Amino acid sequence: MMEKIPRTAIAVYLLLALALAVQVLVPDAPHLAAADATAFIGVLVLLAIVFTAGLVIQKKDARAVTDLFLVITVVMVLWEVILGKLSLLDPLLFPGPAQVFQIFASDGQQMLYGAVGSLCIMATGYVLALILAIPLGLYIGWRRRLFDVAYPIAKAVSPIPPTVYLPYAIVLLPTFASASVFLIFIGAFWPILVGTIYGVFAVDHRIINSAKTLGLTDRQMVRRILLPGAMPSIFSGAMISLIMAFISITVAEMIAATSGLGWYIEYNHQFANYDKVIAGMILIALVVIGVMFIFDRIQRHCLRWQQTE
């Protein structure tokens, strides 16, 4: 038997239909009329398709899916009515959705190229931080004497914003890409290191003592006991590091780059192209959501032993 569609899901479809009807039937304010509203209409149709797919795939979490899309559709309707049709705020600073989404059609290739470039730089620095911080954190956490020295230093240095190092990174390193990789590495390294050290130190000593009685070598102890036990803390640090990496690459690109999403926003801000600024912000949000979704899936897989039925 077909399951009954929740009322909130019906509300989402009605709001999407309302946004579509307002866009098609009600003319924009004369000074806000977009040359082509096809992109915005396509976004509304895409939202309806994604929402339907989410209801089918996430049957157990249907309420969460509908609540999320309910917020999105309300924002879309209000944005279209208040800014696109009525123009109640400064149209230069707050363009309507048709104007903003039209940018994805006109500047889509440039924005996609910038997003790929930013992600490549960010991934390089982030992966380097993972490769170095996790083994070092496991070793420091395992050696109590080294822990007593290194952990306070790491906690003191880790809150320093990585952008503080930007002037020296630009001067000393040969390219902007290498300077950005360095900044991302610095910003990501410390939270992962602190999380790993804390995770190792927090492992139940009874488990460690039991493993010692079995004659495990140091390498086996780290691989079979300490790493799995510290994994939740490692992922907590890695999540913070990922957020820091996004902040670092965006700020660095806004200051000294000639490409990338941060540069795209800052460049168009200088020329008061706020429709492009908002489009760049939306693209950054979509990239962040996509990367966080992948990170969450990896975390769930690695920590699947924590999940309870």
KEVEX-651551 format. One record per residue: residue number from 1; x, y, z of N, C-alpha, C in turn. Coordinates in nm, 3 decimals. Example, Ala and Ser with C-alpha at 12.3 -4.5 7.8 and 13.67 -1.06 7.14 Angstrom:
2
1/1.319/-0.569/0.780/1.230/-0.450/0.780/1.320/-0.330/0.780;
2/1.285/-0.225/0.708/1.367/-0.106/0.714/1.290/0.003/0.787;
! end
This chain:
309
1/0.085/-0.119/0.000/0.000/0.000/0.000/0.089/0.125/0.000;
2/0.053/0.222/-0.079/0.132/0.345/-0.088/0.119/0.423/0.043;
3/0.234/0.467/0.095/0.235/0.543/0.218/0.176/0.682/0.195;
4/0.110/0.732/0.301/0.048/0.864/0.293/0.157/0.972/0.290;
5/0.140/1.069/0.200/0.237/1.178/0.189/0.220/1.271/0.308;
6/0.328/1.303/0.382/0.316/1.393/0.497/0.268/1.532/0.455;
7/0.200/1.600/0.548/0.150/1.734/0.518/0.264/1.829/0.487;
8/0.375/1.815/0.559/0.488/1.904/0.533/0.543/1.884/0.392;
9/0.538/1.760/0.342/0.583/1.736/0.205/0.492/1.804/0.105;
10/0.362/1.798/0.131/0.266/1.867/0.044/0.292/2.018/0.046;
11/0.325/2.070/0.165/0.353/2.212/0.178/0.475/2.252/0.096;
12/0.576/2.164/0.093/0.696/2.192/0.013/0.660/2.201/-0.134;
13/0.582/2.106/-0.184/0.542/2.109/-0.326/0.458/2.233/-0.356;
14/0.369/2.270/-0.264/0.287/2.388/-0.287/0.370/2.516/-0.290;
15/0.469/2.524/-0.201/0.555/2.642/-0.199/0.641/2.651/-0.325;
16/0.690/2.537/-0.372/0.766/2.537/-0.497/0.677/2.580/-0.613;
17/0.555/2.529/-0.615/0.461/2.569/-0.721/0.429/2.718/-0.711;
18/0.416/2.769/-0.588/0.390/2.911/-0.569/0.506/2.995/-0.620;
19/0.628/2.956/-0.587/0.745/3.029/-0.636/0.752/3.028/-0.788;
20/0.720/2.913/-0.847/0.721/2.903/-0.992/0.613/2.990/-1.054;
21/0.492/2.989/-0.994/0.382/3.069/-1.047/0.412/3.218/-1.035;
22/0.468/3.260/-0.922/0.502/3.401/-0.904/0.606/3.444/-1.007;
23/0.705/3.358/-1.031/0.809/3.394/-1.127/0.753/3.405/-1.269;
24/0.665/3.314/-1.306/0.615/3.311/-1.444/0.505/3.414/-1.467;
25/0.416/3.429/-1.370/0.297/3.510/-1.391/0.310/3.655/-1.349;
26/0.395/3.680/-1.249/0.408/3.817/-1.197/0.538/3.877/-1.251;
27/0.530/3.993/-1.314/0.653/4.053/-1.368/0.744/4.104/-1.258;
28/0.874/4.098/-1.285/0.972/4.153/-1.192/0.961/4.305/-1.190;
29/1.016/4.363/-1.084/1.030/4.509/-1.082/1.112/4.551/-1.203;
30/1.074/4.661/-1.270/1.139/4.699/-1.397/1.291/4.703/-1.390;
31/1.345/4.757/-1.282/1.490/4.769/-1.270/1.556/4.640/-1.224;
32/1.476/4.534/-1.197/1.531/4.406/-1.154/1.504/4.295/-1.253;
33/1.443/4.327/-1.365/1.407/4.223/-1.461/1.532/4.153/-1.514;
34/1.535/4.022/-1.499/1.649/3.944/-1.548/1.631/3.919/-1.696;
35/1.743/3.912/-1.767/1.737/3.886/-1.911/1.678/3.749/-1.940;
36/1.703/3.656/-1.851/1.654/3.520/-1.872/1.630/3.455/-1.736;
37/1.507/3.416/-1.708/1.472/3.353/-1.580/1.474/3.201/-1.588;
38/1.525/3.146/-1.699/1.524/3.000/-1.717/1.602/2.929/-1.608;
39/1.716/2.988/-1.567/1.800/2.924/-1.466/1.726/2.911/-1.334;
40/1.654/3.016/-1.293/1.581/3.011/-1.168/1.467/2.910/-1.175;
41/1.397/2.908/-1.287/1.291/2.808/-1.304/1.350/2.668/-1.298;
42/1.466/2.650/-1.359/1.533/2.520/-1.354/1.570/2.481/-1.212;
43/1.612/2.580/-1.131/1.646/2.551/-0.992/1.523/2.504/-0.915;
44/1.408/2.568/-0.937/1.286/2.527/-0.869/1.246/2.385/-0.909;
45/1.255/2.355/-1.037/1.223/2.219/-1.083/1.322/2.118/-1.025;
46/1.449/2.155/-1.021/1.552/2.065/-0.965/1.526/2.041/-0.817;
47/1.486/2.144/-0.744/1.454/2.125/-0.602/1.340/2.026/-0.584;
48/1.239/2.035/-0.670/1.127/1.942/-0.661/1.174/1.798/-0.688;
49/1.261/1.781/-0.786/1.312/1.647/-0.819/1.397/1.592/-0.705;
50/1.488/1.675/-0.653/1.575/1.631/-0.543/1.493/1.599/-0.419;
51/1.393/1.681/-0.391/1.307/1.656/-0.275/1.233/1.524/-0.288;
52/1.180/1.497/-0.406/1.110/1.370/-0.429/1.204/1.252/-0.413;
53/1.324/1.265/-0.469/1.423/1.158/-0.455/1.462/1.138/-0.310;
54/1.476/1.249/-0.235/1.509/1.237/-0.093/1.402/1.165/-0.014;
55/1.275/1.191/-0.046/1.166/1.121/0.023/1.169/0.971/-0.005;
56/1.206/0.935/-0.128/1.209/0.794/-0.166/1.329/0.723/-0.102;
57/1.445/0.790/-0.105/1.568/0.726/-0.056/1.571/0.726/0.097;
58/1.534/0.837/0.158/1.542/0.850/0.304/1.402/0.835/0.366;
59/1.343/0.718/0.352/1.210/0.698/0.406/1.208/0.710/0.558;
60/1.314/0.661/0.623/1.318/0.666/0.769/1.337/0.809/0.820;
61/1.404/0.892/0.741/1.429/1.030/0.781/1.346/1.128/0.698;
62/1.224/1.087/0.661/1.139/1.172/0.576/1.108/1.305/0.643;
63/1.090/1.303/0.775/1.059/1.428/0.844/1.176/1.525/0.835;
64/1.297/1.475/0.852/1.414/1.563/0.843/1.428/1.620/0.702;
65/1.402/1.538/0.601/1.412/1.584/0.463/1.308/1.692/0.435;
66/1.185/1.668/0.476/1.079/1.766/0.451/1.102/1.896/0.527;
67/1.151/1.886/0.651/1.178/2.008/0.728/1.286/2.091/0.661;
68/1.391/2.025/0.612/1.500/2.097/0.546/1.450/2.167/0.420;
69/1.376/2.095/0.337/1.327/2.154/0.213/1.217/2.256/0.238;
70/1.147/2.242/0.348/1.047/2.343/0.382/1.114/2.477/0.408;
71/1.226/2.474/0.479/1.300/2.598/0.504/1.352/2.656/0.372;
72/1.407/2.569/0.286/1.462/2.616/0.158/1.354/2.679/0.072;
73/1.239/2.615/0.064/1.133/2.667/-0.023/1.074/2.796/0.032;
74/1.063/2.808/0.165/1.016/2.933/0.223/1.113/3.047/0.190;
75/1.243/3.019/0.200/1.343/3.120/0.164/1.330/3.159/0.017;
76/1.308/3.061/-0.070/1.294/3.089/-0.213/1.173/3.178/-0.240;
77/1.060/3.147/-0.177/0.939/3.225/-0.200/0.957/3.368/-0.148;
78/1.010/3.381/-0.027/1.030/3.514/0.029/1.131/3.594/-0.053;
79/1.237/3.529/-0.095/1.338/3.596/-0.177/1.276/3.647/-0.308;
80/1.195/3.562/-0.371/1.134/3.600/-0.499/1.032/3.713/-0.481;
81/0.951/3.705/-0.377/0.846/3.805/-0.359/0.903/3.938/-0.309;
82/0.984/3.931/-0.203/1.032/4.054/-0.139/1.135/4.127/-0.223;
83/1.228/4.052/-0.284/1.336/4.115/-0.360/1.311/4.115/-0.510;
84/1.260/4.004/-0.563/1.243/3.995/-0.707/1.124/4.073/-0.760;
85/1.013/4.068/-0.687/0.890/4.132/-0.737/0.864/4.269/-0.675;
86/0.879/4.278/-0.543/0.847/4.404/-0.475/0.966/4.496/-0.460;
87/1.087/4.441/-0.463/1.210/4.522/-0.452/1.206/4.611/-0.329;
88/1.183/4.549/-0.213/1.169/4.625/-0.089/1.304/4.669/-0.032;
89/1.413/4.607/-0.077/1.547/4.644/-0.032/1.628/4.698/-0.149;
90/1.742/4.752/-0.119/1.828/4.811/-0.222/1.857/4.706/-0.330;
91/1.810/4.727/-0.453/1.828/4.626/-0.558/1.974/4.602/-0.596;
92/2.059/4.699/-0.571/2.201/4.679/-0.603/2.264/4.578/-0.507;
93/2.229/4.588/-0.379/2.287/4.499/-0.279/2.210/4.367/-0.267;
94/2.081/4.371/-0.297/1.997/4.253/-0.277/1.918/4.223/-0.405;
95/1.984/4.164/-0.505/1.914/4.130/-0.630/1.818/4.013/-0.611;
96/1.725/4.001/-0.703/1.629/3.892/-0.699/1.691/3.761/-0.740;
97/1.622/3.650/-0.714/1.678/3.518/-0.745/1.699/3.494/-0.894;
98/1.612/3.549/-0.978/1.630/3.528/-1.122/1.761/3.589/-1.170;
99/1.795/3.707/-1.118/1.921/3.770/-1.153/2.041/3.688/-1.105;
100/2.030/3.638/-0.983/2.143/3.564/-0.924/2.166/3.432/-0.997;
101/2.060/3.357/-1.019/2.078/3.225/-1.081/2.109/3.236/-1.230;
102/2.080/3.351/-1.288/2.122/3.374/-1.427/2.274/3.375/-1.438;
103/2.343/3.415/-1.328/2.489/3.418/-1.328/2.547/3.279/-1.348;
104/2.480/3.177/-1.296/2.531/3.041/-1.311/2.532/2.999/-1.459;
105/2.442/3.057/-1.536/2.440/3.026/-1.679/2.547/3.105/-1.754;
106/2.566/3.231/-1.716/2.662/3.315/-1.788/2.806/3.292/-1.743;
107/2.827/3.274/-1.612/2.963/3.257/-1.558/2.989/3.116/-1.507;
108/2.905/3.022/-1.547/2.914/2.888/-1.492/3.049/2.822/-1.512;
109/3.107/2.837/-1.631/3.234/2.773/-1.659/3.346/2.832/-1.573;
110/3.348/2.964/-1.561/3.449/3.029/-1.478/3.434/2.990/-1.332;
111/3.311/2.984/-1.283/3.287/2.948/-1.144/3.323/2.802/-1.118;
112/3.293/2.715/-1.212/3.328/2.574/-1.196/3.479/2.556/-1.194;
113/3.548/2.626/-1.282/3.694/2.620/-1.285/3.752/2.669/-1.153;
114/3.698/2.777/-1.100/3.746/2.828/-0.973/3.719/2.732/-0.859;
115/3.602/2.667/-0.860/3.569/2.571/-0.755/3.663/2.452/-0.758;
116/3.692/2.400/-0.877/3.783/2.286/-0.889/3.923/2.323/-0.842;
117/3.970/2.442/-0.882/4.101/2.487/-0.839/4.110/2.502/-0.688;
118/4.007/2.561/-0.628/4.006/2.578/-0.483/4.005/2.443/-0.411;
119/3.926/2.350/-0.462/3.918/2.218/-0.399/4.049/2.142/-0.410;
120/4.117/2.155/-0.522/4.245/2.085/-0.539/4.349/2.137/-0.440;
121/4.356/2.269/-0.426/4.451/2.327/-0.331/4.414/2.287/-0.188;
122/4.286/2.295/-0.155/4.243/2.261/-0.021/4.268/2.114/0.010;
123/4.238/2.027/-0.085/4.257/1.883/-0.063/4.404/1.850/-0.041;
124/4.495/1.917/-0.114/4.638/1.890/-0.098/4.683/1.922/0.044;
125/4.652/2.043/0.092/4.693/2.080/0.227/4.626/1.995/0.333;
126/4.499/1.960/0.312/4.425/1.883/0.412/4.477/1.740/0.421;
127/4.503/1.679/0.309/4.554/1.541/0.310/4.693/1.535/0.371;
128/4.776/1.633/0.341/4.909/1.639/0.403/4.897/1.648/0.555;
129/4.802/1.728/0.602/4.781/1.740/0.746/4.738/1.607/0.807;
130/4.648/1.536/0.740/4.605/1.405/0.789/4.721/1.307/0.794;
131/4.802/1.304/0.689/4.911/1.208/0.680/5.014/1.231/0.791;
132/5.041/1.356/0.824/5.143/1.385/0.925/5.087/1.390/1.067;
133/4.968/1.446/1.084/4.916/1.469/1.219/4.871/1.341/1.287;
134/4.808/1.250/1.215/4.755/1.129/1.279/4.867/1.039/1.333;
135/4.968/1.001/1.253/5.076/0.918/1.311/5.150/0.988/1.423;
136/5.177/1.118/1.406/5.247/1.191/1.511/5.163/1.199/1.638;
137/5.032/1.221/1.623/4.945/1.226/1.740/4.936/1.092/1.811;
138/4.933/0.984/1.735/4.930/0.851/1.797/5.057/0.826/1.878;
139/5.170/0.866/1.824/5.297/0.843/1.893/5.308/0.931/2.018;
140/5.268/1.058/2.005/5.274/1.148/2.121/5.179/1.101/2.231;
141/5.059/1.061/2.192/4.963/1.014/2.291/5.006/0.885/2.359;
142/5.084/0.803/2.289/5.129/0.675/2.343/5.246/0.691/2.439;
143/5.327/0.794/2.418/5.443/0.820/2.503/5.408/0.931/2.601;
144/5.386/0.894/2.727/5.337/0.989/2.826/5.432/1.108/2.846;
145/5.562/1.082/2.847/5.657/1.191/2.868/5.652/1.291/2.753;
146/5.644/1.239/2.633/5.633/1.326/2.517/5.499/1.398/2.517;
147/5.395/1.330/2.563/5.262/1.391/2.572/5.263/1.512/2.665;
148/5.329/1.500/2.780/5.332/1.608/2.877/5.396/1.734/2.820;
149/5.485/1.719/2.722/5.551/1.834/2.662/5.474/1.885/2.541;
150/5.432/1.793/2.452/5.377/1.832/2.323/5.231/1.876/2.331;
151/5.153/1.815/2.418/5.010/1.846/2.420/4.981/1.990/2.462;
152/5.045/2.043/2.568/5.021/2.185/2.602/5.063/2.280/2.490;
153/5.174/2.248/2.422/5.218/2.332/2.311/5.115/2.330/2.198;
154/5.067/2.212/2.166/4.968/2.198/2.059/4.840/2.273/2.093;
155/4.795/2.266/2.217/4.673/2.336/2.258/4.692/2.487/2.255;
156/4.815/2.533/2.281/4.841/2.676/2.280/4.853/2.731/2.138;
157/4.911/2.654/2.048/4.937/2.702/1.912/4.815/2.682/1.822;
158/4.737/2.580/1.846/4.627/2.545/1.754/4.522/2.654/1.739;
159/4.490/2.737/1.842/4.388/2.841/1.820/4.433/2.956/1.732;
160/4.563/2.968/1.700/4.610/3.078/1.618/4.553/3.065/1.477;
161/4.484/3.166/1.425/4.427/3.155/1.289/4.537/3.135/1.186;
162/4.519/3.044/1.093/4.623/3.019/0.992/4.648/3.139/0.901;
163/4.549/3.228/0.888/4.567/3.346/0.801/4.673/3.442/0.857;
164/4.710/3.426/0.984/4.816/3.508/1.042/4.947/3.486/0.966;
165/4.965/3.364/0.915/5.090/3.331/0.846/5.087/3.372/0.699;
166/4.975/3.428/0.652/4.961/3.456/0.510/5.068/3.552/0.455;
167/5.100/3.664/0.523/5.203/3.753/0.464/5.337/3.685/0.441;
168/5.382/3.605/0.538/5.510/3.537/0.521/5.499/3.424/0.419;
169/5.384/3.358/0.415/5.367/3.249/0.318/5.375/3.303/0.176;
170/5.314/3.419/0.152/5.316/3.476/0.017/5.458/3.520/-0.020;
171/5.530/3.576/0.077/5.666/3.627/0.049/5.766/3.513/0.032;
172/5.759/3.411/0.116/5.863/3.309/0.119/5.839/3.194/0.021;
173/5.716/3.165/-0.011/5.687/3.052/-0.099/5.673/3.102/-0.243;
174/5.710/3.017/-0.340/5.723/3.067/-0.479/5.592/3.100/-0.548;
175/5.484/3.030/-0.517/5.357/3.052/-0.585/5.245/3.069/-0.484;
176/5.135/3.127/-0.534/5.018/3.140/-0.446/4.963/3.004/-0.409;
177/4.967/2.908/-0.500/4.915/2.774/-0.471/4.992/2.711/-0.356;
178/5.126/2.720/-0.359/5.205/2.661/-0.251/5.180/2.734/-0.119;
179/5.164/2.867/-0.125/5.134/2.942/-0.003/4.999/2.901/0.054;
180/4.901/2.879/-0.033/4.768/2.838/0.012/4.771/2.698/0.072;
181/4.846/2.608/0.008/4.860/2.472/0.061/4.921/2.477/0.201;
182/5.021/2.562/0.218/5.086/2.576/0.349/4.987/2.626/0.454;
183/4.908/2.728/0.420/4.811/2.782/0.514/4.707/2.678/0.553;
184/4.658/2.605/0.455/4.559/2.501/0.483/4.620/2.391/0.568;
185/4.744/2.355/0.537/4.813/2.253/0.616/4.826/2.296/0.761;
186/4.869/2.422/0.784/4.884/2.472/0.920/4.750/2.474/0.993;
187/4.647/2.522/0.923/4.516/2.531/0.986/4.456/2.395/1.018;
188/4.483/2.296/0.934/4.425/2.163/0.953/4.509/2.075/1.044;
189/4.639/2.100/1.050/4.730/2.011/1.122/4.700/2.007/1.271;
190/4.687/2.125/1.332/4.678/2.129/1.478/4.550/2.067/1.533;
191/4.430/2.096/1.479/4.311/2.029/1.533/4.315/1.877/1.520;
192/4.371/1.827/1.409/4.382/1.682/1.393/4.480/1.626/1.494;
193/4.593/1.695/1.512/4.693/1.648/1.608/4.637/1.646/1.750;
194/4.572/1.756/1.790/4.515/1.762/1.925/4.408/1.655/1.943;
195/4.321/1.638/1.843/4.217/1.536/1.852/4.274/1.396/1.862;
196/4.381/1.369/1.788/4.443/1.236/1.792/4.508/1.212/1.927;
197/4.583/1.310/1.977/4.648/1.295/2.107/4.545/1.272/2.217;
198/4.442/1.354/2.216/4.338/1.340/2.318/4.269/1.204/2.306;
199/4.244/1.159/2.183/4.179/1.030/2.164/4.261/0.916/2.217;
200/4.392/0.919/2.194/4.480/0.813/2.245/4.484/0.817/2.397;
201/4.498/0.936/2.452/4.507/0.949/2.598/4.377/0.908/2.666;
202/4.265/0.919/2.594/4.134/0.887/2.653/4.098/0.740/2.640;
203/4.180/0.660/2.571/4.151/0.517/2.559/4.157/0.453/2.697;
204/4.062/0.368/2.726/4.055/0.302/2.857/4.185/0.224/2.885;
205/4.249/0.257/2.996/4.376/0.193/3.028/4.360/0.044/3.058;
206/4.242/0.004/3.095/4.219/-0.139/3.117/4.231/-0.217/2.987;
207/4.185/-0.155/2.878/4.200/-0.219/2.747/4.347/-0.227/2.708;
208/4.422/-0.118/2.735/4.565/-0.118/2.703/4.639/-0.222/2.785;
209/4.608/-0.230/2.913/4.675/-0.329/2.998/4.642/-0.471/2.954;
210/4.518/-0.494/2.914/4.480/-0.628/2.866/4.556/-0.662/2.738;
211/4.573/-0.562/2.650/4.647/-0.585/2.526/4.794/-0.614/2.555;
212/4.850/-0.546/2.658/4.990/-0.572/2.692/5.011/-0.714/2.741;
213/4.913/-0.765/2.816/4.928/-0.902/2.866/4.926/-1.004/2.754;
214/4.870/-0.967/2.640/4.868/-1.056/2.524/4.997/-1.050/2.444;
215/5.088/-0.962/2.484/5.218/-0.953/2.418/5.218/-0.877/2.287;
216/5.129/-0.781/2.273/5.125/-0.703/2.149/5.247/-0.611/2.142;
217/5.305/-0.600/2.024/5.415/-0.507/2.002/5.360/-0.365/1.997;
218/5.451/-0.267/2.002/5.407/-0.127/1.995/5.331/-0.099/1.866;
219/5.380/-0.155/1.756/5.312/-0.133/1.628/5.173/-0.194/1.629;
220/5.160/-0.315/1.684/5.028/-0.378/1.691/4.937/-0.302/1.788;
221/4.996/-0.251/1.896/4.918/-0.175/1.993/4.858/-0.050/1.928;
222/4.940/0.020/1.850/4.893/0.141/1.785/4.786/0.109/1.681;
223/4.810/0.006/1.601/4.720/-0.025/1.489/4.590/-0.087/1.535;
224/4.594/-0.174/1.636/4.475/-0.250/1.675/4.400/-0.191/1.794;
225/4.468/-0.117/1.878/4.405/-0.066/1.999/4.390/0.086/1.997;
226/4.504/0.156/1.981/4.501/0.301/1.996/4.429/0.370/1.880;
227/4.458/0.330/1.757/4.394/0.395/1.642/4.242/0.377/1.643;
228/4.189/0.254/1.660/4.043/0.243/1.667/3.984/0.318/1.786;
229/4.051/0.314/1.901/3.999/0.382/2.018/3.998/0.533/2.004;
230/4.097/0.586/1.933/4.107/0.731/1.915/4.029/0.781/1.795;
231/3.971/0.692/1.716/3.907/0.732/1.591/3.796/0.836/1.609;
232/3.708/0.827/1.709/3.607/0.932/1.724/3.667/1.070/1.745;
233/3.771/1.079/1.827/3.837/1.209/1.849/3.911/1.256/1.726;
234/3.967/1.161/1.650/4.035/1.198/1.526/3.937/1.261/1.428;
235/3.820/1.203/1.416/3.720/1.259/1.325/3.668/1.393/1.375;
236/3.660/1.411/1.506/3.619/1.542/1.559/3.721/1.648/1.519;
237/3.850/1.616/1.537/3.953/1.710/1.495/3.955/1.731/1.346;
238/3.931/1.624/1.270/3.931/1.635/1.125/3.815/1.721/1.075;
239/3.702/1.718/1.144/3.589/1.803/1.107/3.623/1.950/1.128;
240/3.683/1.981/1.244/3.725/2.119/1.270/3.829/2.163/1.166;
241/3.920/2.073/1.133/4.024/2.104/1.035/3.965/2.131/0.898;
242/3.862/2.057/0.862/3.798/2.078/0.732/3.733/2.215/0.725;
243/3.669/2.256/0.834/3.610/2.390/0.839/3.718/2.497/0.828;
244/3.828/2.477/0.901/3.939/2.571/0.894/3.998/2.577/0.753;
245/4.002/2.463/0.684/4.056/2.460/0.548/3.971/2.543/0.454;
246/3.838/2.533/0.466/3.749/2.615/0.383/3.769/2.764/0.411;
247/3.779/2.798/0.539/3.800/2.938/0.574/3.933/2.989/0.521;
248/4.037/2.909/0.536/4.171/2.951/0.495/4.180/2.974/0.345;
249/4.128/2.880/0.265/4.141/2.893/0.120/4.057/3.010/0.070;
250/3.940/3.032/0.129/3.855/3.144/0.085/3.919/3.278/0.117;
251/3.969/3.293/0.239/4.032/3.419/0.279/4.158/3.443/0.197;
252/4.239/3.339/0.177/4.362/3.355/0.100/4.331/3.398/-0.043;
253/4.229/3.339/-0.104/4.194/3.375/-0.241/4.137/3.517/-0.248;
254/4.069/3.561/-0.146/4.014/3.696/-0.147/4.122/3.802/-0.132;
255/4.237/3.763/-0.075/4.344/3.860/-0.051/4.443/3.865/-0.165;
256/4.487/3.747/-0.214/4.605/3.750/-0.302/4.594/3.662/-0.425;
257/4.477/3.609/-0.457/4.468/3.515/-0.569/4.421/3.585/-0.696;
258/4.434/3.514/-0.807/4.381/3.560/-0.935/4.280/3.461/-0.992;
259/4.241/3.364/-0.911/4.140/3.268/-0.950/4.084/3.205/-0.823;
260/3.980/3.123/-0.840/3.918/3.059/-0.725/3.789/3.129/-0.684;
261/3.713/3.064/-0.599/3.583/3.118/-0.558/3.598/3.241/-0.470;
262/3.696/3.241/-0.380/3.719/3.359/-0.298/3.756/3.479/-0.382;
263/3.843/3.458/-0.481/3.880/3.567/-0.572/3.759/3.614/-0.651;
264/3.676/3.523/-0.697/3.558/3.558/-0.777/3.466/3.650/-0.698;
265/3.445/3.621/-0.570/3.359/3.705/-0.487/3.422/3.841/-0.465;
266/3.549/3.844/-0.428/3.616/3.970/-0.400/3.627/4.056/-0.526;
267/3.658/3.996/-0.640/3.671/4.070/-0.765/3.540/4.138/-0.802;
268/3.430/4.065/-0.794/3.301/4.123/-0.831/3.250/4.220/-0.726;
269/3.292/4.203/-0.602/3.257/4.300/-0.499/3.318/4.437/-0.531;
270/3.439/4.437/-0.583/3.504/4.563/-0.616/3.429/4.640/-0.725;
271/3.357/4.569/-0.811/3.280/4.633/-0.918/3.131/4.639/-0.886;
272/3.096/4.611/-0.760/2.956/4.618/-0.714/2.864/4.525/-0.791;
273/2.917/4.410/-0.836/2.833/4.309/-0.902/2.782/4.211/-0.796;
274/2.684/4.257/-0.719/2.642/4.178/-0.604/2.559/4.057/-0.644;
275/2.505/4.055/-0.764/2.440/3.933/-0.811/2.544/3.821/-0.826;
276/2.663/3.857/-0.874/2.771/3.758/-0.886/2.829/3.722/-0.750;
277/2.833/3.820/-0.659/2.881/3.791/-0.524/2.792/3.688/-0.457;
278/2.660/3.707/-0.466/2.566/3.613/-0.404/2.573/3.477/-0.473;
279/2.588/3.476/-0.606/2.602/3.350/-0.677/2.727/3.275/-0.631;
280/2.837/3.349/-0.611/2.959/3.285/-0.560/2.940/3.230/-0.421;
281/2.868/3.303/-0.337/2.841/3.255/-0.201/2.756/3.128/-0.204;
282/2.658/3.124/-0.293/2.574/3.004/-0.305/2.658/2.885/-0.351;
283/2.747/2.908/-0.447/2.830/2.798/-0.495/2.923/2.747/-0.386;
284/2.980/2.839/-0.308/3.064/2.796/-0.196/2.983/2.711/-0.097;
285/2.860/2.754/-0.068/2.775/2.677/0.022/2.747/2.538/-0.033;
286/2.722/2.529/-0.163/2.696/2.398/-0.224/2.820/2.310/-0.219;
287/2.937/2.369/-0.243/3.062/2.291/-0.235/3.084/2.241/-0.093;
288/3.062/2.328/0.005/3.080/2.289/0.145/2.983/2.177/0.181;
289/2.858/2.188/0.139/2.760/2.084/0.168/2.802/1.951/0.107;
290/2.850/1.955/-0.019/2.893/1.832/-0.085/3.011/1.768/-0.015;
291/3.112/1.849/0.021/3.230/1.794/0.089/3.193/1.740/0.227;
292/3.110/1.813/0.300/3.069/1.767/0.432/2.986/1.639/0.424;
293/2.908/1.626/0.318/2.830/1.504/0.300/2.922/1.384/0.281;
294/3.025/1.402/0.198/3.122/1.294/0.177/3.196/1.261/0.306;
295/3.237/1.366/0.378/3.306/1.345/0.506/3.218/1.268/0.603;
296/3.090/1.304/0.609/2.997/1.238/0.701/2.981/1.090/0.665;
297/2.977/1.061/0.535/2.964/0.922/0.493/3.088/0.842/0.531;
298/3.205/0.901/0.513/3.329/0.833/0.551/3.332/0.811/0.702;
299/3.291/0.911/0.778/3.290/0.898/0.924/3.194/0.788/0.968;
300/3.077/0.785/0.909/2.981/0.682/0.946/3.034/0.543/0.914;
301/3.104/0.530/0.802/3.158/0.398/0.766/3.269/0.357/0.863;
302/3.359/0.449/0.895/3.471/0.416/0.983/3.426/0.394/1.127;
303/3.319/0.460/1.168/3.270/0.447/1.304/3.139/0.369/1.310;
304/3.121/0.280/1.214/2.997/0.205/1.208/2.979/0.115/1.331;
305/3.088/0.081/1.397/3.078/-0.001/1.519/3.014/0.075/1.633;
306/3.007/0.210/1.623/2.941/0.288/1.728/2.790/0.292/1.711;
307/2.743/0.264/1.591/2.600/0.280/1.561/2.522/0.167/1.624;
308/2.410/0.203/1.682/2.321/0.105/1.743/2.191/0.098/1.667;
309/2.133/-0.016/1.667/2.005/-0.035/1.597/1.892/0.034/1.673;
! end
